[in-house]
Amino acid sequence: MKHIVFPAAIAVAAAIVVLAGTIACAAESAAMSVSSRPYGKLPDGTQIDLYTLTNGRGVEVCVMTLGATLTTVRAPDRDGRGDIITLHRKSFEEYRAGHPLLGSVVGRYANRIAGARFVIDGTEYKLDANAGKHHIHGGRNGFQWLPWKAQPVREDGAAGVRLELVSPDGHMGYPGTLHATVVYRLTAENELFMEYTAATDRPTHVNLTNHAYWNLAGADSGDVLEHVIQINADGYLAADEALIPTGEIVPVKGTPLDFTEPRPIGSRITELPRKYYDHCYVLRSDPGGRMVLAARVVEKRSGRVMEVHTTQPGMQFYTGNPRGFCLETQHYPDSPNQPKFPSTLLRPGQKYHQVTMHRFGVEK
C-alpha cells in the first residue's frame, strides 16, 4: 500500500523544520555573550578593563585592555571539564609586576630587527635596542605594555571585543603615527579569531602577533613535551646566535625541526643547541592570502585539540618556558633589513590586515 503525503502536510513539516532551525540559531546566539568589568588602574589613573567572551559550549576567553592581552582561554576536555589552557597571571597586580608577554599583542614589530635600525626611502631610523644591540617586540615600551581602548562586539554567532591603539610618530623610534586595531571574536564553533588592522600617515614597518603560551592539559599541569604537534612548513629561517636571520631558508627534513608529520614536542628537543625551540617556520601559505592551517596540536590525556589557521607567512615556535608553547603567527623577523623576505612596509593609504584563528576541539 502506498503512503500518500498531501501538500498541506509537506508544508507543515517544512514549517516545523524551519522553526526548529530558527529556535536552534536563536538559542545559539543567546548563548554568545560579552561582558566587561574594571580590572585595575595604572599609576596615572588609567582604568584597565577585563572583557569576558563566552559561547555557551564551554569556551571562555578573557581579554585585558593593557596590552590587548589574552589573559585566559578556558576549553572543555573530552569529558566536558573546562580548564584554563593559557599560562597567565592571577591578578592585575601580578601582570603589572612583569610577565613574559603572556597573551599580549606585541608591536609595532614582533620578533627581532637586526642592529635596532632600518632604512626607508633612504632615511635611517634607529629603534630602541632592547635585545643587546638589536630590537625585539617593539621595544621596552611596546604595544604589550600600553593601554588600548576597547568596545564590545556582538554579531550573529560571535561575541568579541575590539581594541584600538594610536602609536605616535617616533614611538620607540618608528616613523609615522600608526592606528592599530585588534578584534578578538569567539564563535559558536569554538573558534577564536584574532584580526589585526593598521594604517599609518608615514611609511613604517608593522608586524603584529599574539604571544600566548598554550598548555592544552591545563595551565598548571606540568610541561608540554608530550603534546603532539604538526606544523605545515617545509622550511625555517636560519639564524645566528642572537637569533637574527641570515636570510637563508633551511629545509626541515632530517632535522629536529621537522614536524611535517605529527610527533611530540619533546621527541628531539635535546638535539637542539639551546634545548628548546625558538625558530621561525616558513609556512605553506596561500598565494591568494587566504587563511591556511599552520599547526595542529593534540594533548592525548585530555583529548584537547587546537588548530591554528593564519594569513601570515611565518610562525615562531617557542618552548623556552617548558610549561607552555607559543605559536606566534607573523611575518619573518628582520624583514625590514631582508629584501628577499615578504615585505612588512606599510605606506599611507595602504591597510595592514592579518587574521589568525584558533579552533578548539577534542579527540575521543
N, C-alpha and C positions, 0 to 999 in steps of 0.2 A: 504494500500500500504506500503510495506516495504521500509525503508530508508537504502540505501546501502552506506557504508563508505569504500572507497578504501584505500589500504595500504599506498599510497602516502599521502593521506590526514591525516592518522593517524600519519605518520612520521612528517609531517609539524606541526600538532597540538602538538606533543610531543616536537618538537624543540622549539615551542613558549613557552610552559610551562617551559622548561629548561632555555631558555633565560630570561624569566620573573623572575625565581628564582635567576639566576645569577645576574641580574640587582639589584634585591632587596638586595641580600647579599653584592654586591659591594657598594650600597648606604649606607647600614648599617655600613660597615667597614669604609667608608669615613666619616661617622658622628662621629666615635670614634676619640678622639684627646687627646693628652697630650702636655702640654707646660710648660715652666718654666720662672721665672724672679727673679732677685735679690730682696730679701725681707728686708734685714738688715745686720748689722755686729755686731759681738761680740766684747767686749773690746780688745781682742787680734788680731782683724782684720779679723777673720774667717767670710767668707760670708755665710749667710743663704739664701737659695732659697725657693721659693714657687712654687709648682707644681700644675697645674690645669688639672683635668681629666673631660672630657665631653663625653656623649654618644648619643647626638642628640635627646634624648627623655625627656629632661628636667631635668636630674640628673647631677649635677656638684659636684665634690669633690676636695677640696684643701688640700694639704699636705705640711707642713713646715719641712725643714730638721733639725731644732732644736727640739730634742725630737721625731723625726719621727711623728710629731703632725698632726693629722687630724683636721685642723683648722675649716673647714666648710663642711657641706653637704647640698646641695640645692635639693629639690624634689618637684614635682608638686602636687597640691591638686586635688580634684575631678573635679574642673573646669579648670585644666591645669595651674593654677597660681603657680609659684615657690616661695618657702620660704626657708630660711636657718633654718634647723631643729636641729642644734647643738649649744649649748652655746659656745661662742667664744669671743676673744678679737678683737678689730677693727684695730689694728696696731701691728707691730713688737715691738715697744716700750712698748706697754701695756703688751705683753707677757713677755718681759724682766723684767718688773716691778714686775712680780709674778702672778701666777694663780693657781687654784686648779686642776692642771693636766687636763686641758680642751683638751681632744682628744689625749693626749700624750701616747706613748708607755712606760710603766713603767717596770723597771727591775733593776738589774738582777733577782729580785724576787718580783712579785706583791703580795700585801697584807702583812700580818704580820708574823714575825718569833719571837717566844717567847724568851725572855731573850737576844735577839740580838746575838744568838750563835747557832751553831750546830756542830756535830761531824761526820767526815767522816773517816772511816778506823782507828778509834782510835785517830785521831787528832782533837782537838777542834779548831774551827775558830770563832773569835769574830768579829761581824759585827758592823756597825755604828748604835748606839742606838739613833734613831731619833723619837721615839714614846714613851716617858718616858724611861723605861728600855728595851723596845722592839724595833724591827726593822720593818720598813714598806716601801714598794715600792722601795727597792734598796738603801735606804739611802738618805742623804741630797744632794748627787751629783749623783743620779740615772740616768738611761738611758734617762729619760724625760727631763733632763737639758743639755744633751750633743749633739753636732753637729754630724749628720750622713752624710755619703757620699751617693749621690743619682745619679741614672741614669734613663732615661725614659724607659718604657716597652711598646712595640707596638706589639699586637698579633691580629689574626683574631677574631673579635667580642669583643675585650677588649683593654682598654688603662690603663696604670698603671705607677707606679714608684717603683723602687727597692731601698731600703735604707740599708746601711751596717754600722756596728759599731764594733770596736775592743775594748773590755773591758780588760785592762791589769790585770795580776795576782796581787791580793791583793787589787783591787779597791773596796772600801767600805768594805773591809775585806774578800771578796770572793776569794777562791783559783782558780787558773787557768786563762790563757788567753782565753777569750771567743770571738768567732767570731759570731756575731748575724746579722741576715738579716730579714727584714720585707718587704713584697711586697704587695702593695695595687693594686687591679685590679678592675676596673669598667667595667661591661659588658653591652651589648646591652639589656639585660633582666632586667636592673635596679638592678643588684646585685653588692655589694661591698665586695670583698674578701679581707681578711687580713691573709696573710700566713707568719708564723714565722718559722725560722730555726735557729739552733745554733750548734756549735761544740766547743770542749774545748781540751786543752792539759793536763789538770789535772782534777781529779774528782771534780765536783762542783754541785751546785743546780741552776736550771733555772726554771722560771715561768713568762712568758711574757703575757701581756694583753694590750688592749687599754682602756683608761679611758675617753671615750667620754660621755658627758651629752646630752641626747636627749630630745627634745620637739617637737612633731610632729605637733603641732598647729603653730609653728614658735617660734624662739628663744626669741622674745620679747613679747610673747602673754600672759604671766602670768604663773600660776603654772600648774603642770602636774597631779593634783589629780583626774581629771576626765578621764584621759587616761585609757582605759580598757586593762588590761594585763592578759595573760595566761602564766604560767611558767610550763614547763613539768618536775616537780620534786615532788617526794613524801616525801622528807625529806630535812632537813637543818642541818647545823653544830651548835650544842650547843656551846656557848662561854661565857667567864667570862666578868667582867665589862670592861676589857681592850680589849675585842673582840678577845681574844686568844681562839682557840677551845679547848674544854675539851676532845675531842676525840669521843664524843657521837653524833650519827646521830639521830635526833628527827623527828618523823612524822609531817607533816604539817597539817594533817587532824584535824579539830576542832580548829585551831589556826588562828590568824590574818595573818599568813604567807601562808595560803592555797590559791594559785592561780591556782590550777589544773583545775578549770573552770574559764572562763573569768569574771573579775569584776574590778571595778575602783580601781586605786591605793589607793585613799583616803578612801575607804569604811570602813576600820577597822584600819586605821593608828593611830588613837588616843588611841587605846588599847595597843600600844607598849610603853614600858617604856621610850624610847627616843623620841617617837612621829615621828619617821621616820624609814625607812628600811635601815639596813646595815648588811645584812645576806648573808652567802654563801649557795646557794642551791646545793643539790646533784642531778645532772641531770640524767635523764633516758638515759644513754649513750649506745652506740652501742658496743657490745663485740669485733667487728672487727675493731674498731677505726674509722669507717666512721662518717661523719657529721650527726647530728641529730637536730631536731627542739628543741631549748632550750626555746624560748619565742616568743610570738606574741602579738603585741601592736596595738591598734586601737584608733585613735583620731577622734571622731564622727563628730565634726564640720567641719573639713577639709576633712574628709574621708580618711586621710592617714593611711596606714598600714605598719608596719615594722615587718618582721620576722627575728629572729636570729638563725642561724644554726651553730653548732660547733663540733669539735672533742674533746673539753675539757670536763673533768668530772664534773666541777663545774662552778657556775656563781654567782658573788657577785652582789646583787640587792641593789642599794644605792639611797636614796632620801633625803640625808641630805641638799641638795640645792633644795628647792621646785620648782624652775623654770626648773629643768631638772632631769632626772633619768639616772642612769648608769646601764648597764648590762655587767659587766666585766667578760667575759668568761676566765676561768683559772683553774689551779689545786688548791687544797684546801690550805688555809692559814696554816702555821706552819707544812707543810708536812715533812720538814727535821727532826722534832722532834716527829713526829707521825708515827710510823712504820706501823700502820694499814691503813693509808691513801695511795692513789696511789702515787708512788714514783716520786720525781722531780730530782733525782740524775742523772747527766749526766757524763759519763766517756769517756775518749779518745777513738776514733773510733766509738762512737755512734753519732747519729744525733737526735737532738731535732727538732720535726716537729709538728706544730699545725695549724689548719685553722679555722677561723671564717668567716661566711658570713652573711651580712645584705641584705635582699631583700626588696625593697620598692615598694609599690603599693597603690591602692585606693579602697575603697568600695563606690559604688554609692548610 
